[in-house]
């Protein structure tokens, strides 16, 4: 299967053009030109009329230098490793793989790198791999495919709750347990429940960098992908909708439990969740990702490209801990010996 690419170049000087989170537009680093989404939409219409170059199913031909670059089948936006030009694989964003919306990056690469450095500075005994500037500079901005679900559900929960009271009289303590049947019901609407649509990214990591501000979703345009990587979903709306349903139902149970605090203990006998509407929308969300290898294990770090929230765990280098303990032990022995000599000298 042959595929086509779309590049994003400055209309003024033809240099690579990248989206700038700071200006919320496209700034050329070479001639200083600035473009809005409206400007690029006009350029896009002209580009669609141009002849599309052919490529194999696993690669693309760079329009800037002509090199052929191999990419994985789910990649929709990448860059040439030779000339650093951005390329968007158009056919992988067509039809059902066309996102409806995107949240553009607001945090720059420099901000993401600084945030990771600060995280390392706050922790002791980190391995040198996690403070290595070259490793940190490998952080990449990636648009992750997500499904956003709107879910309205009729809910009913029934059960039994106990209220235990006690009092004393004379030398005796009395305890009474009152049992009550309870019913809670209502209609719960949910909006924009996010579920990661890619098998390649750790779901727990993606969940941890939430929330995103979905008010900043804008209509999708390929130009937002320039300068960043992007992937298409490989889990359909139907395949992962159970995740959204479970998140919604767990939230409902949590809300209902808040109304049952008066009971000392409770047992839920029956819970019914009946969806009255369900809708899923395909969007791309901005994430900065960094993977650092240490002792044959990959440690992933993720930063919300919109809010700056960062998640990841930096390991402890045991050799540094042992060395520090050894130095402190020698120091304490020296101080103790010195004090013993001094005290012994005074006693004479």
C-alpha positions as CSV (number, residue, x, y, z in Angstrom):
1,X,0.0,0.0,0.0
2,X,1.4,3.4,-1.0
3,X,0.9,6.4,1.3
4,X,1.3,10.1,1.0
5,X,2.8,12.7,3.3
6,X,2.1,16.3,4.0
7,X,4.9,18.6,5.0
8,X,4.5,21.9,6.8
9,X,6.9,24.5,5.4
10,X,7.1,28.3,5.8
11,X,5.3,29.9,2.8
12,X,7.8,32.7,3.0
13,X,11.2,30.8,3.0
14,X,10.2,27.1,2.8
15,X,12.0,26.3,6.0
16,X,10.5,23.7,8.4
17,X,7.5,25.2,10.2
18,X,6.6,24.1,13.7
19,X,3.7,24.8,16.0
20,X,4.6,27.1,18.9
21,X,2.8,26.4,22.2
22,X,3.8,29.9,23.4
23,X,2.2,31.9,20.5
24,X,-0.5,29.3,19.8
25,X,0.5,29.7,16.2
26,X,3.2,28.7,13.7
27,X,6.5,30.6,14.0
28,X,9.3,30.2,11.5
29,X,12.7,30.1,13.2
30,X,14.5,31.2,10.0
31,X,12.6,34.3,8.7
32,X,10.5,35.1,11.7
33,X,7.1,34.8,10.0
34,X,4.0,33.9,12.0
35,X,1.0,32.1,10.8
36,X,-2.5,31.4,12.2
37,X,-4.6,28.3,11.7
38,X,-6.6,30.3,9.1
39,X,-3.5,31.0,7.1
40,X,-2.4,27.3,7.1
41,X,-5.9,26.1,6.2
42,X,-5.6,28.1,2.9
43,X,-2.2,26.6,2.3
44,X,-3.7,23.2,3.0
45,X,-6.3,23.6,0.3
46,X,-3.7,24.4,-2.2
47,X,-1.6,21.4,-1.1
48,X,-4.5,19.0,-1.5
49,X,-4.6,19.9,-5.1
50,X,-0.9,19.1,-5.6
51,X,0.3,15.7,-6.8
52,X,0.9,13.2,-4.0
53,X,4.2,11.4,-3.8
54,X,4.2,7.6,-3.4
55,X,5.8,5.6,-0.6
56,X,5.7,2.1,0.7
57,X,3.4,1.0,3.6
58,X,6.2,1.4,6.2
59,X,7.8,4.6,5.2
60,X,7.6,8.0,3.5
61,X,9.7,10.1,1.2
62,X,10.9,13.3,2.8
63,X,9.8,16.2,0.6
64,X,12.7,18.3,1.7
65,X,15.7,16.1,1.1
66,X,14.2,13.0,-0.6
67,X,15.3,10.5,2.0
68,X,13.0,7.5,2.6
69,X,12.3,7.0,6.3
70,X,10.8,3.9,7.9
71,X,8.0,4.4,10.5
72,X,5.7,2.1,12.4
73,X,2.3,1.5,11.0
74,X,0.5,3.6,13.6
75,X,2.6,6.7,13.2
76,X,0.7,9.6,11.6
77,X,3.2,12.4,12.1
78,X,7.0,12.2,12.3
79,X,10.1,14.0,11.2
80,X,13.1,13.2,8.9
81,X,16.1,12.1,10.8
82,X,18.4,13.7,8.2
83,X,17.0,17.2,7.7
84,X,14.5,17.4,10.6
85,X,11.6,18.3,8.3
86,X,8.1,17.5,9.6
87,X,6.0,15.0,7.7
88,X,2.4,14.0,8.1
89,X,1.2,10.7,6.6
90,X,-2.1,11.8,5.2
91,X,-3.7,8.5,4.4
92,X,-3.3,7.4,8.1
93,X,-5.4,10.4,9.1
94,X,-8.2,9.8,6.6
95,X,-11.7,8.4,7.0
96,X,-12.3,6.7,10.4
97,X,-8.7,7.7,11.4
98,X,-9.4,11.4,11.1
99,X,-9.7,12.9,14.7
100,X,-12.5,15.3,15.3
101,X,-10.5,17.5,17.7
102,X,-7.1,18.2,19.1
103,X,-5.7,20.0,22.1
104,X,-2.5,21.8,20.9
105,X,0.7,21.7,22.9
106,X,1.0,24.5,25.4
107,X,4.2,23.3,27.2
108,X,7.4,23.6,25.2
109,X,10.2,21.0,25.0
110,X,12.4,23.3,27.2
111,X,9.6,23.5,29.8
112,X,9.3,19.7,29.8
113,X,13.0,19.2,30.2
114,X,13.2,21.7,33.0
115,X,10.4,20.0,34.8
116,X,12.1,16.7,34.6
117,X,15.4,18.2,35.8
118,X,13.6,19.7,38.8
119,X,12.1,16.4,39.7
120,X,15.6,14.8,39.7
121,X,17.0,17.6,41.8
122,X,14.4,16.9,44.5
123,X,15.5,13.3,44.9
124,X,18.7,11.9,46.4
125,X,20.8,9.0,45.1
126,X,19.5,9.2,41.5
127,X,21.5,7.3,38.9
128,X,23.6,9.4,36.5
129,X,21.4,8.3,33.6
130,X,18.6,10.5,35.0
131,X,20.7,13.7,35.1
132,X,22.4,13.1,31.8
133,X,21.6,16.1,29.5
134,X,21.7,14.0,26.4
135,X,19.2,11.5,27.8
136,X,16.8,14.3,29.0
137,X,17.0,16.0,25.6
138,X,15.5,12.9,24.0
139,X,12.1,13.8,25.5
140,X,9.5,13.9,22.7
141,X,6.2,15.6,22.2
142,X,3.6,13.1,21.0
143,X,-0.1,13.4,20.2
144,X,-1.7,10.4,21.8
145,X,-5.0,9.0,20.4
146,X,-7.8,9.1,22.9
147,X,-11.5,8.3,22.9
148,X,-13.7,10.8,24.8
149,X,-17.1,9.4,25.8
150,X,-20.3,11.1,26.8
151,X,-22.3,8.7,28.9
152,X,-25.7,9.1,30.6
153,X,-26.9,6.3,32.8
154,X,-30.0,5.5,35.0
155,X,-28.7,4.1,38.2
156,X,-30.3,2.3,41.1
157,X,-28.6,0.9,44.2
158,X,-30.3,-1.0,47.0
159,X,-28.9,-2.5,50.2
160,X,-29.0,-2.7,54.0
161,X,-27.3,-0.4,56.4
162,X,-26.7,-0.8,60.1
163,X,-26.6,1.9,62.8
164,X,-24.9,0.8,66.0
165,X,-25.4,2.7,69.2
166,X,-24.1,1.9,72.7
167,X,-24.5,3.2,76.2
168,X,-23.6,2.2,79.7
169,X,-25.8,1.7,82.8
170,X,-24.3,0.7,86.0
171,X,-21.7,-1.9,85.4
172,X,-23.1,-2.9,82.1
173,X,-22.5,-1.6,78.5
174,X,-25.4,-2.1,76.1
175,X,-25.1,-2.1,72.3
176,X,-28.1,-1.8,69.9
177,X,-28.0,-2.4,66.1
178,X,-30.7,-0.9,64.0
179,X,-31.0,-2.3,60.4
180,X,-32.4,-0.2,57.6
181,X,-33.1,-0.9,53.9
182,X,-31.9,1.8,51.6
183,X,-32.5,2.7,47.9
184,X,-30.6,5.3,45.9
185,X,-31.4,6.1,42.3
186,X,-30.9,8.9,39.8
187,X,-29.7,9.8,36.3
188,X,-26.0,10.6,36.1
189,X,-24.6,12.4,33.0
190,X,-20.9,12.1,32.2
191,X,-19.0,14.1,29.6
192,X,-15.5,13.6,28.1
193,X,-14.5,10.4,29.9
194,X,-11.0,9.8,28.4
195,X,-9.7,6.4,27.4
196,X,-6.3,5.8,25.8
197,X,-6.8,4.4,22.3
198,X,-3.3,3.1,21.8
199,X,-1.9,-0.3,23.0
200,X,1.7,1.1,23.0
201,X,1.2,3.5,25.9
202,X,0.8,2.5,29.5
203,X,-2.8,3.1,30.5
204,X,-1.9,3.8,34.1
205,X,0.7,6.4,33.0
206,X,-1.8,8.1,30.7
207,X,-4.5,8.1,33.4
208,X,-2.1,9.7,35.9
209,X,-1.4,12.8,33.8
210,X,-5.1,13.7,33.7
211,X,-7.1,15.9,33.7
212,X,-7.0,17.8,30.5
213,X,-9.0,20.9,30.0
214,X,-11.3,19.8,27.2
215,X,-12.6,23.4,26.7
216,X,-9.4,24.0,24.8
217,X,-10.2,21.3,22.1
218,X,-10.1,22.8,18.6
219,X,-11.2,21.3,15.3
220,X,-8.5,19.0,14.0
221,X,-6.0,20.2,11.4
222,X,-2.9,18.4,10.3
223,X,-0.9,21.5,10.8
224,X,-1.0,21.1,14.6
225,X,1.0,18.0,14.2
226,X,4.0,19.7,12.7
227,X,7.1,19.5,14.9
228,X,5.6,16.6,16.9
229,X,5.1,12.9,16.6
230,X,1.6,11.5,16.5
231,X,-0.1,8.1,16.4
232,X,-3.4,6.8,15.3
233,X,-5.6,4.6,17.5
234,X,-5.2,0.8,17.3
235,X,-8.1,0.2,19.8
236,X,-11.5,1.0,18.4
237,X,-14.3,2.9,20.2
238,X,-16.2,-0.3,20.8
239,X,-13.1,-2.2,22.1
240,X,-12.3,0.2,25.0
241,X,-15.8,1.6,25.8
242,X,-16.0,-0.8,28.7
243,X,-13.2,1.2,30.4
244,X,-15.2,4.4,30.2
245,X,-18.3,2.6,31.5
246,X,-16.4,1.1,34.5
247,X,-15.0,4.6,35.3
248,X,-18.4,6.1,35.2
249,X,-20.0,3.3,37.3
250,X,-17.2,3.5,39.9
251,X,-17.8,7.3,40.2
252,X,-21.5,6.7,40.6
253,X,-20.9,4.2,43.5
254,X,-18.5,6.7,45.1
255,X,-21.1,9.4,45.0
256,X,-23.8,7.1,46.4
257,X,-21.5,6.0,49.2
258,X,-21.2,9.6,50.2
259,X,-25.0,9.6,51.0
260,X,-24.6,6.5,53.2
261,X,-22.2,7.9,55.8
262,X,-24.8,7.7,58.5
263,X,-24.6,3.9,58.6
264,X,-21.9,2.2,60.7
265,X,-21.8,-0.6,58.1
266,X,-23.6,-1.4,54.9
267,X,-24.1,-4.1,52.3
268,X,-25.1,-3.4,48.8
269,X,-27.4,-6.1,47.6
270,X,-28.2,-4.9,44.1
271,X,-26.9,-2.3,41.7
272,X,-28.3,-1.5,38.3
273,X,-26.8,0.8,35.6
274,X,-28.9,1.3,32.5
275,X,-27.3,3.6,29.8
276,X,-29.8,6.0,28.2
277,X,-27.2,7.4,25.8
278,X,-23.6,6.7,24.8
279,X,-21.3,8.5,22.4
280,X,-17.6,8.3,21.6
281,X,-15.3,10.9,19.9
282,X,-11.8,10.4,18.6
283,X,-9.3,13.2,19.6
284,X,-5.6,13.7,20.0
285,X,-4.1,14.9,23.3
286,X,-0.6,16.4,23.8
287,X,1.9,14.4,25.9
288,X,5.7,14.8,26.4
289,X,7.3,11.4,26.8
290,X,10.7,10.3,28.0
291,X,12.1,6.8,28.4
292,X,15.3,6.2,30.2
293,X,17.0,2.8,30.4
294,X,18.7,1.8,33.7
295,X,19.9,-1.7,34.5
296,X,18.0,-3.3,31.6
297,X,14.8,-1.7,32.6
298,X,12.9,1.1,30.9
299,X,11.6,3.9,33.2
300,X,8.9,5.9,31.4
301,X,8.0,9.5,32.3
302,X,5.0,11.5,30.9
303,X,4.1,15.1,31.1
304,X,0.7,16.6,30.2
305,X,1.5,18.8,27.3
306,X,-1.3,21.2,28.2
307,X,-1.1,21.5,32.0
308,X,2.5,20.4,32.8
309,X,1.6,17.6,35.2
310,X,4.4,15.1,35.2
311,X,4.3,11.5,36.3
312,X,7.2,9.0,36.6
313,X,9.4,7.2,39.2
314,X,13.1,7.8,39.4
315,X,15.0,4.8,40.9
316,X,17.6,4.9,43.7
317,X,21.2,3.9,42.8
318,X,22.1,1.4,45.6
319,X,25.8,1.9,45.1
320,X,25.4,5.6,46.0
321,X,23.5,4.7,49.1
322,X,26.1,2.2,50.2
323,X,29.0,4.6,49.5
324,X,27.2,7.4,51.4
325,X,26.5,5.1,54.3
326,X,30.2,4.1,54.3
327,X,31.4,7.7,54.4
328,X,29.0,8.7,57.1
329,X,30.1,5.6,59.2
330,X,33.8,6.5,58.8
331,X,33.0,10.1,59.7
332,X,31.0,9.1,62.9
333,X,33.8,6.8,64.0
334,X,36.3,9.6,63.5
335,X,34.2,12.1,65.5
336,X,33.5,9.5,68.3
337,X,37.3,8.7,68.5
338,X,38.2,12.4,68.6
339,X,35.6,13.1,71.4
340,X,36.9,10.1,73.3
341,X,40.5,11.4,73.1
342,X,39.4,14.9,74.1
343,X,37.3,13.7,77.0
344,X,40.0,11.4,78.1
345,X,42.5,14.2,78.0
346,X,40.4,16.5,80.1
347,X,39.9,13.7,82.7
348,X,43.6,13.5,83.2
